[in-house]
Amino acid sequence: MSKPEWGWQDHYLEAFLETNPDNLVHRVEAAESAIYLRTKELASSVDTKPEWQAIADAMAGLTILKREIKSQNGNGMSAGRSPRETMDANHLSRATRN
C-alpha cells in the first residue's frame, strides 16, 4: 500500500485498521473530524476533484464502520467478526490510492 497522499487519510487508515473495539469509536471520530476540517479547506481550493472523490470513498467506509460499532454495542462482536473483516477492501484502496 502506498503512503497516503492527504493528511486526513492517516486518520482514516487508523480507523480502518483498528482491531481493538474499545479504540474504534475514537478512531472513527478522529477520522471524521480530520475529513471535516479538510473539506472546509477544500471549499476555497481549485482542482480538488480527486481528493473529493477520495473523501467520498472514505466517508462510505466510515459509515460501514459506524454501522458495525452500532451492532457491537447492541450484542457484542457481530458474528465474531472484527470491523476490519466486515469492511469491503475496496473502500480502503479507493480512499488511499494516488
N, C-alpha and C positions, 0 to 999 in steps of 0.2 A: 504494500500500500504506500502511496506517495505521501509526502508531507502536506498537511493542509495548506491551501492557498490563502485562506482568510482566517483571521484570529478567532472568530466565533466557532469555527469548525473544531478547534481543540476541545471546547466545552461540549459540543455535540458528540464527539468521539468518546469523551469520558463518560457521558451518559449512556451511549450505545454499548460501550464495552463493560460497564459496571456489572459485576456479578453478585455484589452484596446487596440484597433487597433493602437493607437498612440505610444504605447510601444513595439508592436510586432516586428517591424523590428530590433530594438536594441536587444531584447531578442534572436532573431534568430541568429543575427550576433555574439553575445556573446557565444551562444551555439556552433556555427560552429568554432569559434576561440578556445574555450576550447577543442573541439574534435580534431582539427588540432594539437594543442600543444601536446595533449596526444598521437596522432599517431606517432609523432616524437619520443617520449619517448619509445613507444612500439616497435619501429623498432629494438631496441637492447635488448629486453626482450625475455624471453622464457616462454612457457606455457601461452600464452595470447589469445588463441582461443576464449574462452567465451567473453572476452572483445571486441575482434574484431567483433564478431557477434552482440554484443550489440551496437557497434558503427555503424555498417551497418544498423541496425534497426532504430537507432536514426537519421541517415542521411536520410533514407527514409521518416521518419516522418517530418523532417525539410524541405525536398523537397516539401511535401504536403503543409506545412505552407507557404512556399515561393510562391507557386502557388496561394494560397488563398490571400496573400498580393498583388500579381500582379493583381488579379481580383478585389480586393478592390480599388486599385489605378486607375483602369480603369473606374469603375462605382459605387463606393460606396460599402457598405457591400453587398456581393453577396447573393441575395435572403433572406436577413435578418438573415443569419446565422453567428455566430461567427466562427473564425478559429478553435476553440476547438471543436465546434459542427460538423465541416466539417471533422475533423480528424477521422480516424479509431482507436478506442480504443486499438486495438491490437498492434499498434506501441508503445504506451506508456507502455503497460505491457511487451512487449518483450524487450524494451530498458532499463527497470528498474528492471527486475527480477533478483533474486540472484541465 
